């Protein structure tokens, strides 16, 4: 499985028992959605390796307590400690309306109510406290804060993101 075809689910955070059980921290709003998985991909030496799950259950809300097949001791668990966990993109729950996954809107046309076509969504910058749409219009990069009030509609069928930006925000880049 290629990393590009997967999404980051979380990482193996700590050992739970001497029988090889681990606690995985899940980077999701709904950890319960993922508690009945049969397998995950664990990143080992920059490759994704399938690991099959014997048993898993939620632990203190945001952790998943996992017993993997063939991980039967503390030493086995130590070998995968800190490893990232991935799942295929096809396993993401479907979102509707104006909710979206960042990877999902890459390539969408960005249309502003006032200015019309302002470019194509090239990425999302979520490294700061405010996530930003990175929109490319020719050689120009336009950064638009990802604020609910700015998002009018996510049109998946036509791959278009409709925005209502405040006067001056986008004009600053295009002017």
N, C-alpha and C positions, 0 to 999 in steps of 0.2 A: 504494500500500500504506500502510495506517495503522500508526503506531508501536505502537498498542495490540494489533495483530495480529502483532507481531514480538517477537523477543527480541534483546537486546544480545549480540553475539558478540565484539566487541573493537573495536580502533581501528587506523587506519593510523598506524604509529609512525615509520617512517623510509624514506628512499629507499634502493634497493638498487643500481640501475645507472643509467647515463646514458640508457638506453632506456625509462625510465618504470616499471621494476619497483619495487615497494614491499614492505616488510615489515609485516605486520599482526600485532599482538599479540592473541592469542585468550584470552578470559576463560573457559577451560574446562579440565577435568581431562584431556580427551582431544583435543588439537588434531588428531591424525591422522584423527579421524572426519570432519573438515571439509576435508580437502585435495583432494577431488575435486568441489568445487562448480562449477556452471556459471555461477552469478551470485550476487551479494549486493546488499543495499540499502545505499547509502552516504548518510549524512545530509549534506545540502547545504542551507544556508539554512533549517533546520528542516523540510525535506521529505526523504522517503526516495526516492532515485533509484536505479533498477536499473543496476548495472554488470556487464557480462559479462566472464567470466574466460577468457582464452586459455590460460593455464597457471598451475598453482600447485603448490607442494611445501613440505614442512616444512623449516624452517630453524632449527637449534639448539634443537630441542625444542618451544618454545612460540611460535615465530613461524611465520607462513605467508608464504612468498615468492610474491607474486602479480604476474602480468602481465595487466593489464586491457586489453580492446579499447579503442582510441582514446586510450590513455594511452601516448604514444610518446616522451616526452622528460622531462628533469628538471623543466622548467617545468610540464608537464602534471601530474607527480607532486606538485609543490609545491602545486598548487591543491587537492589532496585530502588533504594532509598533516594528521594529527591528527583526521580525520573518523571518526566512529563507524560501525561496520558492524553491520548487522542482518540477520536471516533470519526468514522466517515461522515462527510457533509450530509449524506442522505439520512442520517439519524437525527439531524436537528429537527426540533418540533417546528411545524409550519407556523409562520407568523402572518397575521392578517392586518388589514387597515394600514395605518401609518407606522406600525412597528416593523422593524427590519433588522437583519444582521448586517454588520458592516461590509462583509465580503459580498453580500447579495446585491448591493447597489453600485458596485464598481462597474463602470461602463454605462450607467444610466445617463440619459440626457437631463441636464438641469435647466428648468424653465422657471424664470422669475415672473410673478404676476405683472410687474411693471415694465421690466426690461426684455421679456421674452427669453429666447435661448441664450443662456450665459455660459454654456460649455458642457463638458462631460465630467462626471464624477470619477476622478482618478484614484481617490483613496479617502481614508478617514484617518485623521491624526488624533489619537486619543492619549497622547503622552502628557498632556497638560490637564489641569482641572476641568477645562471646558473642551469637549471633543469638537473637532472642526471637519466640515466637508472640505476636501481638496478638489477643487473644480478647475479643469484645464480648458482654457479658451485660447487656442493657438499656442503661443509660447508663454502666455500669461497664466499664472496660478492665482486663483481666487479662493480665499479662505472664508468660509461662512460658518459661524457658530452653529452647532447642532442643537438648536433650541426648538422645543415642540411648537412654539408660536410661529416659527419660521417655516415649518413643514406643513404645506397645505394638503398634499396628497402624494402617496407612493403608488405609482401606476406600474405594477409588475408586468402586466400584459404588454404595454408599450415601452417598457424600460425607461420610464420618465419619472423624474423627481420634481414635483411642483413646489416652488418656494415662494414665500412672501417676505422679502428682506426689507429692512428699514431703508428709507431713502438715504443715499450716500454710501452705504456699506459696499455694495458691489461696484458702484460708480467710481469709488476710490481706486480700484484695480484697473478699470477699463478707461478711465479718464485721461 
